[in-house]
Amino acid sequence: MLIISPTARISPLADIEDSTRGTRIIVEDGAFIDAFVKIKPVAGTGDVRIGRNSYINSGNVIYSGNGVDIGEDVLVAANCTFAPVNHEFRSRSKKIIEQRFQPSRGGIVVEDDVWIGANCVILDGAILRKGCVIGAGSLVKGEIEAYSINIGNPLRKMGSRE
């Protein structure tokens, strides 16, 4: 189900698929989704929410999986991937494609006033706390502290916005 605010701006070149399993894709007031953004409901029942006045730049891919919740006033630079799902792979007697998916690690939560640099990958279980900055090319799979600056390695705190 697509729920798009009349004040949201979505490029005609964006590709937002409607769910066949009931996943909701919600784009709130003032949000902007640029050209060549792909939002795809797959592999789970989580919703995708893009909060008020958030900006999703060109080339981003957002899978619904176990859910993606992007807060208000979030800036996402170009070519990021939000992947809130994990394939199971542990059984050697089955092909990976036959093993389906691992249990949810909680989806992806991006709190308000976050800046995500270009070419980042945000994985299931990631929590980006309010005001943090994620440097270009980062891989995020855990919790990032509020107002911290993280460059490349999400486990290494590089500084603070204060």
LUMKELO-842149 format. One record per residue (C-alpha): residue number from 1; residue in three letters; x, y, z. Coordinates in Angstrom, 3 decimals. Example, Ala and Ser with C-alpha at 12.3 -4.5 7.8 and 13.67 -1.06 7.14 Angstrom:
# LUMKELO-842149
+-----+-----+----------+----------+----------+
|   n | res |        x |        y |        z |
+-----+-----+----------+----------+----------+
|   1 | ala |   12.300 |   -4.500 |    7.800 |
|   2 | ser |   13.670 |   -1.060 |    7.140 |
+-----+-----+----------+----------+----------+
This chain:
# LUMKELO-842149
+-----+-----+----------+----------+----------+
|   n | res |        x |        y |        z |
+-----+-----+----------+----------+----------+
|   1 | met |    0.000 |    0.000 |    0.000 |
|   2 | leu |    1.400 |    3.394 |   -1.017 |
|   3 | ile |    0.640 |    6.318 |    1.302 |
|   4 | ile |    2.143 |    9.464 |   -0.177 |
|   5 | ser |    1.522 |   12.927 |    1.218 |
|   6 | pro |    0.226 |   15.448 |   -1.311 |
|   7 | thr |    3.114 |   17.754 |   -0.289 |
|   8 | ala |    5.800 |   15.112 |   -0.895 |
|   9 | arg |    7.809 |   15.530 |   -4.095 |
|  10 | ile |    8.665 |   12.385 |   -6.054 |
|  11 | ser |   10.590 |   12.460 |   -9.306 |
|  12 | pro |    8.743 |   10.831 |  -12.204 |
|  13 | leu |   11.961 |    8.848 |  -12.701 |
|  14 | ala |   11.739 |    7.254 |   -9.221 |
|  15 | asp |   10.507 |    3.644 |   -9.049 |
|  16 | ile |    8.292 |    2.878 |   -6.051 |
|  17 | glu |    6.697 |   -0.560 |   -6.223 |
|  18 | asp |    3.444 |   -1.300 |   -4.460 |
|  19 | ser |    3.446 |   -4.334 |   -2.168 |
|  20 | thr |    1.564 |   -7.523 |   -2.929 |
|  21 | arg |    1.832 |   -8.648 |    0.744 |
|  22 | gly |    0.560 |   -5.617 |    2.618 |
|  23 | thr |    3.797 |   -3.755 |    3.261 |
|  24 | arg |    3.136 |   -0.034 |    3.552 |
|  25 | ile |    5.346 |    2.566 |    1.890 |
|  26 | ile |    4.761 |    5.928 |    3.537 |
|  27 | val |    6.203 |    9.215 |    2.260 |
|  28 | glu |    5.389 |   12.085 |    4.610 |
|  29 | asp |    4.888 |   15.843 |    4.140 |
|  30 | gly |    7.678 |   17.704 |    2.370 |
|  31 | ala |    9.801 |   14.614 |    1.722 |
|  32 | phe |   11.682 |   14.529 |   -1.576 |
|  33 | ile |   12.552 |   11.393 |   -3.556 |
|  34 | asp |   14.919 |   12.066 |   -6.439 |
|  35 | ala |   15.287 |   10.351 |   -9.819 |
|  36 | phe |   16.467 |    6.753 |   -9.992 |
|  37 | val |   15.493 |    5.926 |   -6.412 |
|  38 | lys |   14.129 |    2.378 |   -6.116 |
|  39 | ile |   11.840 |    1.390 |   -3.232 |
|  40 | lys |   11.061 |   -2.308 |   -3.360 |
|  41 | pro |    8.889 |   -4.323 |   -0.949 |
|  42 | val |   10.662 |   -7.685 |   -0.527 |
|  43 | ala |   11.544 |  -10.439 |    1.953 |
|  44 | gly |    9.507 |   -9.562 |    4.989 |
|  45 | thr |    6.538 |   -7.610 |    6.188 |
|  46 | gly |    8.250 |   -4.410 |    7.332 |
|  47 | asp |    7.046 |   -1.002 |    6.245 |
|  48 | val |    9.111 |    1.780 |    4.704 |
|  49 | arg |    8.560 |    5.266 |    6.115 |
|  50 | ile |   10.275 |    8.388 |    4.863 |
|  51 | gly |    9.721 |   11.177 |    7.359 |
|  52 | arg |    8.810 |   14.806 |    6.917 |
|  53 | asn |   11.243 |   16.986 |    4.968 |
|  54 | ser |   13.697 |   14.134 |    4.359 |
|  55 | tyr |   15.654 |   14.031 |    1.117 |
|  56 | ile |   16.476 |   10.775 |   -0.678 |
|  57 | asn |   19.000 |   11.523 |   -3.420 |
|  58 | ser |   19.506 |    9.783 |   -6.797 |
|  59 | gly |   20.389 |    6.130 |   -7.080 |
|  60 | asn |   19.297 |    4.958 |   -3.633 |
|  61 | val |   17.774 |    1.501 |   -3.209 |
|  62 | ile |   15.485 |    0.837 |   -0.244 |
|  63 | tyr |   14.218 |   -2.707 |    0.342 |
|  64 | ser |   11.329 |   -3.118 |    2.790 |
|  65 | gly |   12.487 |   -6.404 |    4.362 |
|  66 | asn |   12.104 |   -6.092 |    8.130 |
|  67 | gly |   11.313 |   -2.392 |    7.875 |
|  68 | val |   13.036 |    0.916 |    7.204 |
|  69 | asp |   12.028 |    3.918 |    9.306 |
|  70 | ile |   13.660 |    7.159 |    8.164 |
|  71 | gly |   12.927 |   10.079 |   10.480 |
|  72 | glu |   12.407 |   13.768 |    9.808 |
|  73 | asp |   14.921 |   16.125 |    8.148 |
|  74 | val |   17.207 |   13.262 |    7.079 |
|  75 | leu |   19.606 |   13.745 |    4.170 |
|  76 | val |   20.621 |   10.649 |    2.197 |
|  77 | ala |   23.268 |   11.266 |   -0.470 |
|  78 | ala |   23.467 |    9.356 |   -3.759 |
|  79 | asn |   23.765 |    5.607 |   -4.307 |
|  80 | cys |   23.063 |    4.226 |   -0.830 |
|  81 | thr |   21.477 |    0.838 |   -0.150 |
|  82 | phe |   19.129 |    0.079 |    2.745 |
|  83 | ala |   18.955 |   -3.709 |    3.175 |
|  84 | pro |   16.950 |   -4.690 |    6.287 |
|  85 | val |   17.068 |   -8.441 |    5.625 |
|  86 | asn |   19.663 |  -11.235 |    5.721 |
|  87 | his |   19.815 |  -14.456 |    3.756 |
|  88 | glu |   20.309 |  -17.673 |    5.690 |
|  89 | phe |   23.412 |  -19.556 |    4.582 |
|  90 | arg |   24.552 |  -21.896 |    7.381 |
|  91 | ser |   23.315 |  -25.231 |    6.024 |
|  92 | arg |   25.805 |  -26.864 |    3.671 |
|  93 | ser |   23.173 |  -29.370 |    2.571 |
|  94 | lys |   20.952 |  -26.689 |    1.027 |
|  95 | lys |   21.596 |  -23.993 |   -1.506 |
|  96 | ile |   21.515 |  -20.503 |   -0.036 |
|  97 | ile |   18.461 |  -19.610 |   -2.108 |
|  98 | glu |   16.592 |  -22.566 |   -0.542 |
|  99 | gln |   17.379 |  -21.466 |    3.033 |
| 100 | arg |   15.331 |  -18.272 |    2.767 |
| 101 | phe |   16.004 |  -15.584 |    5.378 |
| 102 | gln |   17.411 |  -15.172 |    8.876 |
| 103 | pro |   15.215 |  -13.790 |   11.665 |
| 104 | ser |   14.901 |  -10.013 |   11.786 |
| 105 | arg |   17.528 |   -7.980 |   13.594 |
| 106 | gly |   14.969 |   -5.184 |   13.978 |
| 107 | gly |   14.990 |   -3.539 |   10.578 |
| 108 | ile |   16.662 |   -0.177 |   10.041 |
| 109 | val |   15.947 |    2.931 |   12.125 |
| 110 | val |   17.258 |    6.343 |   11.106 |
| 111 | glu |   16.326 |    8.987 |   13.638 |
| 112 | asp |   15.799 |   12.709 |   12.869 |
| 113 | asp |   18.460 |   15.103 |   11.532 |
| 114 | val |   20.841 |   12.428 |   10.197 |
| 115 | trp |   23.153 |   12.866 |    7.206 |
| 116 | ile |   24.177 |    9.726 |    5.310 |
| 117 | gly |   26.994 |   10.255 |    2.795 |
| 118 | ala |   27.161 |    8.770 |   -0.697 |
| 119 | asn |   27.620 |    5.049 |   -1.370 |
| 120 | cys |   26.743 |    3.811 |    2.123 |
| 121 | val |   25.233 |    0.423 |    2.899 |
| 122 | ile |   22.855 |    0.282 |    5.866 |
| 123 | leu |   22.029 |   -3.252 |    7.067 |
| 124 | asp |   19.345 |   -4.964 |    9.165 |
| 125 | gly |   19.672 |   -3.980 |   12.827 |
| 126 | ala |   21.240 |   -0.575 |   12.132 |
| 127 | ile |   20.135 |    2.291 |   14.355 |
| 128 | leu |   21.378 |    5.738 |   13.404 |
| 129 | arg |   20.683 |    8.002 |   16.354 |
| 130 | lys |   19.588 |   11.616 |   16.088 |
| 131 | gly |   22.006 |   14.025 |   14.472 |
| 132 | cys |   24.729 |   11.537 |   13.524 |
| 133 | val |   26.747 |   11.841 |   10.319 |
| 134 | ile |   27.681 |    8.745 |    8.324 |
| 135 | gly |   30.676 |    9.319 |    6.051 |
| 136 | ala |   30.632 |    8.346 |    2.389 |
| 137 | gly |   31.317 |    4.679 |    1.692 |
| 138 | ser |   30.424 |    3.457 |    5.189 |
| 139 | leu |   28.923 |    0.085 |    6.064 |
| 140 | val |   26.546 |    0.332 |    9.037 |
| 141 | lys |   25.183 |   -2.721 |   10.813 |
| 142 | gly |   24.862 |   -1.620 |   14.439 |
| 143 | glu |   23.988 |    1.408 |   16.527 |
| 144 | ile |   25.610 |    4.782 |   15.857 |
| 145 | glu |   25.581 |    7.282 |   18.729 |
| 146 | ala |   23.618 |   10.517 |   18.556 |
| 147 | tyr |   25.536 |   13.477 |   17.128 |
| 148 | ser |   28.631 |   11.402 |   16.357 |
| 149 | ile |   30.594 |   11.529 |   13.120 |
| 150 | asn |   31.465 |    8.148 |   11.616 |
| 151 | ile |   33.851 |    7.836 |    8.684 |
| 152 | gly |   34.175 |    4.484 |    6.915 |
| 153 | asn |   34.283 |    2.178 |    9.934 |
| 154 | pro |   30.992 |    2.322 |   11.867 |
| 155 | leu |   32.710 |    0.987 |   15.010 |
| 156 | arg |   35.196 |    3.854 |   15.213 |
| 157 | lys |   33.906 |    7.134 |   16.599 |
| 158 | met |   35.570 |    9.982 |   14.735 |
| 159 | gly |   34.195 |   12.946 |   16.599 |
| 160 | ser |   31.128 |   14.826 |   17.571 |
| 161 | arg |   28.922 |   17.530 |   16.091 |
| 162 | glu |   28.915 |   19.400 |   19.415 |
+-----+-----+----------+----------+----------+
